[in-house]
Amino acid sequence: MPKAQYKYNGVGRRKTSVARCYMNEGSGNIVVNKRKMEEYFPVEIYQLSVLRPFKTTDTAQKFDVHVRVAGGGISGQAEAVMYGVSKALLQFNPELRSKLKVDGLLTRDARIKERKKYGQPGARKRFQYSKR
């Protein structure tokens, strides 16, 4: 996909998901991994989270969005797309920062799975202690 074709772009990350979002002025088409958003995110909660930046900034139906998302599960991917679209909207109009910031759409959620440590069965769990 040639990047010169798209005017605004943003990268969103959540857990292990990475979403690359490319936007142009258009009629409101959202394509995720070459499929319609409704097809890729069949659950309405995930669709609403993807559309949240547009509702917050009153720019619904003004942009065509093309997204490539990889890694993680469907929930992390939806939130990564939400964050990437928010960053792309900032490129369109930096004055939208205050609206997006108040709604919490510009804050990277850094919570990821903690690694398993050696000498333990899990990240935090310990093997049972035996006194005798």
C-alpha positions as CSV (number, residue, x, y, z in Angstrom):
1,M,0.0,0.0,0.0
2,P,1.6,3.3,-1.0
3,K,1.7,5.8,1.9
4,A,1.5,8.8,-0.5
5,Q,-2.1,7.9,-1.2
6,Y,-3.2,8.6,2.4
7,K,-3.1,12.1,3.9
8,Y,-3.2,11.3,7.6
9,N,-1.9,8.3,9.6
10,G,-1.4,7.1,13.1
11,V,-0.1,4.0,14.9
12,G,-2.0,2.7,17.9
13,R,-0.9,0.0,20.3
14,R,-2.7,-1.9,23.0
15,K,-1.4,-5.1,24.8
16,T,0.3,-6.9,22.0
17,S,-1.8,-5.4,19.1
18,V,-0.4,-2.9,16.7
19,A,-2.8,-0.9,14.4
20,R,-1.6,1.2,11.5
21,C,-4.4,3.6,10.5
22,Y,-4.4,5.6,7.3
23,M,-7.1,8.3,6.7
24,N,-8.4,10.5,3.9
25,E,-11.4,12.8,3.6
26,G,-14.3,10.7,2.4
27,S,-17.7,9.2,3.2
28,G,-17.1,7.3,6.4
29,N,-15.9,3.9,5.0
30,I,-13.8,2.0,7.6
31,V,-11.8,-1.0,6.3
32,V,-9.8,-3.3,8.7
33,N,-7.5,-5.8,7.2
34,K,-9.3,-5.6,3.8
35,R,-12.7,-6.3,5.4
36,K,-15.5,-4.0,6.5
37,M,-15.3,-2.9,10.1
38,E,-18.7,-4.5,10.9
39,E,-17.4,-7.8,9.5
40,Y,-14.0,-7.7,11.3
41,F,-15.4,-6.5,14.6
42,P,-18.9,-8.3,14.7
43,V,-19.4,-7.3,18.4
44,E,-21.0,-3.9,18.7
45,I,-18.9,-2.9,21.7
46,Y,-15.7,-3.1,19.6
47,Q,-17.3,-1.2,16.8
48,L,-18.3,1.6,19.2
49,S,-14.7,1.8,20.6
50,V,-13.4,2.2,17.0
51,L,-15.9,5.0,16.2
52,R,-15.4,6.7,19.6
53,P,-12.8,9.3,18.3
54,F,-15.1,10.3,15.5
55,K,-18.1,10.8,17.9
56,T,-15.9,12.8,20.3
57,T,-14.7,15.2,17.7
58,D,-17.9,15.3,15.6
59,T,-16.1,14.1,12.5
60,A,-18.3,11.0,11.9
61,Q,-18.8,10.2,8.1
62,K,-16.1,12.6,7.1
63,F,-13.1,10.2,6.7
64,D,-12.3,7.0,4.9
65,V,-10.1,4.9,7.1
66,H,-7.9,2.0,6.1
67,V,-6.4,-0.1,9.0
68,R,-3.9,-2.8,9.2
69,V,-3.9,-4.5,12.6
70,A,-1.9,-7.5,13.8
71,G,-1.2,-9.3,17.1
72,G,-3.3,-9.8,20.2
73,G,-7.0,-10.5,20.5
74,I,-10.0,-8.7,19.2
75,S,-10.4,-6.4,22.2
76,G,-6.8,-5.2,22.1
77,Q,-7.0,-4.8,18.4
78,A,-10.2,-2.6,18.7
79,E,-8.6,-0.4,21.2
80,A,-5.3,-0.2,19.2
81,V,-7.4,1.0,16.2
82,M,-9.2,3.6,18.4
83,Y,-5.8,5.0,19.6
84,G,-4.4,5.0,16.0
85,V,-7.5,6.8,14.6
86,S,-7.1,9.4,17.4
87,K,-3.5,10.1,16.4
88,A,-4.5,10.4,12.8
89,L,-7.2,12.9,13.7
90,L,-4.6,15.0,15.4
91,Q,-2.7,15.2,12.2
92,F,-5.9,16.4,10.5
93,N,-6.5,19.1,13.1
94,P,-4.2,19.7,16.1
95,E,-7.0,21.7,17.8
96,L,-8.9,18.5,18.4
97,R,-6.3,17.5,21.1
98,S,-8.3,19.0,24.0
99,K,-11.5,17.1,23.1
100,L,-9.6,13.8,22.6
101,K,-7.5,14.3,25.7
102,V,-10.6,14.9,27.9
103,D,-12.1,11.7,26.6
104,G,-8.9,9.7,27.4
105,L,-8.3,8.8,23.7
106,L,-4.6,10.0,23.6
107,T,-3.4,8.1,26.6
108,R,-1.6,4.9,25.8
109,D,-2.8,2.0,28.0
110,A,0.5,0.4,28.9
111,R,-0.9,-2.7,30.7
112,I,0.5,-5.8,29.2
113,K,0.9,-9.4,30.4
114,E,3.6,-9.8,33.0
115,R,6.4,-12.3,32.2
116,K,6.8,-15.6,34.0
117,K,9.8,-15.7,36.4
118,Y,12.2,-18.6,36.9
119,G,11.7,-20.6,40.0
120,Q,7.9,-19.9,39.9
121,P,5.0,-21.5,38.2
122,G,3.7,-18.2,36.9
123,A,4.3,-14.5,36.9
124,R,3.3,-14.0,40.6
125,K,2.3,-17.4,41.9
126,R,4.9,-19.3,44.0
127,F,5.3,-23.0,44.5
128,Q,3.8,-24.3,47.7
129,Y,6.0,-23.9,50.7
130,S,6.7,-27.0,52.7
131,K,8.0,-26.5,56.3
132,R,8.8,-30.2,56.8
